[in-house]
Amino acid sequence: MKNILEICVFNIATAIAAEKAGADRLELCENYANGGTTPSYGYLKTIREKISIPVFPMIRPRGGDYFHSDDEFSIIKKDVLLCKELGFEGVVFGLLKKDGSIDTNKTKQLIELAYPLEVTFHRAFDRCNDPLQALEEIINCGCNRILTSGQVPNVMDGLELIKQLIQQADERIIIMPGSGLRSNNVLEIKEYTGAIEFHTSARKTISSSTLFINEKIKEDFSLDFINEAEIKKIKSLINQ
């Protein structure tokens, strides 16, 4: 099976650069500081016009927890339909109940709504109360993959669980490791877990090109960007 490198991007310039660097797929988000939220309509439309590789927008109406009210769920459904109408290849979301279990009812509704788009259950999975039970529930809902760091902040500390998830999944769903995945550890992740898809932001920051900054208002104008060389290196390593 082909190894896939997914790059998480947070703006149009980063998306274009990631595709040129060799990304196989993009996870499209806004608001890096909040863990990613749903991209705006203008962002989505422009991406569809500029990017030719598969793009999976994140569907998350706000930062914070992964328990969503009925009003928020209505927003999520509308955004899923919008991504479908715009011709995206997949969407990314994750819904939990207040007790930390998977909200299977709402997840099934969204998967049915999104069809035939692929669905990734994002790192809300890392906040669930029982990952092995959650794996079976997410499979039964019909998701195509789970993005996880193994229920810890850095993927290198979660390899044992990721390996266990991949073995239990037995090719019924893709387990995609991410969060802290870099060129200096991707081979260890691949060899230890048996993963075939990999997720990273390959993120760096660049200085703003603005010519004027009001020194009385202290703001960080640095911009999120990607390290093209890092993407090329990871791609080369996973395809060895």
Stockholm file with secondary structure:
# STOCKHOLM 1.0

chainA/1-240         MKNILEICVFNIATAIAAEKAGADRLELCENYANGGTTPSYGYLKTIREKISIPVFPMIRPRGGDYFHSDDEFSIIKKDVLLCKELGFEGVVFGLLKKDGSIDTNKTKQLIELAYPLEVTFHRAFDRCNDPLQALEEIINCGCNRILTSGQVPNVMDGLELIKQLIQQADERIIIMPGSGLRSNNVLEIKEYTGAIEFHTSARKTISSSTLFINEKIKEDFSLDFINEAEIKKIKSLINQ
#=GR chainA/1-240 SS CCCEEEEEECSHHHHHHHHHHTCSEEEECBCGGGTCBCCCHHHHHHHHHHCCSCEEEBCCSSSSCSCCCHHHHHHHHHHHHHHHHTTCSEEEECCBCTTSSBCHHHHHHHHHHHTTSEEEECGGGGGSSCHHHHHHHHHHHTCSEEEESSSSSSGGGSHHHHHHHHHHHTTSSEEEECSSCCTTTHHHHHHHHCCSEEEECCEEEECCCCSCCCTTSCCCCCEEEECHHHHHHHHHHHTC
#=GC SS_cons         CCCEEEEEECSHHHHHHHHHHTCSEEEECBCGGGTCBCCCHHHHHHHHHHCCSCEEEBCCSSSSCSCCCHHHHHHHHHHHHHHHHTTCSEEEECCBCTTSSBCHHHHHHHHHHHTTSEEEECGGGGGSSCHHHHHHHHHHHTCSEEEESSSSSSGGGSHHHHHHHHHHHTTSSEEEECSSCCTTTHHHHHHHHCCSEEEECCEEEECCCCSCCCTTSCCCCCEEEECHHHHHHHHHHHTC
//
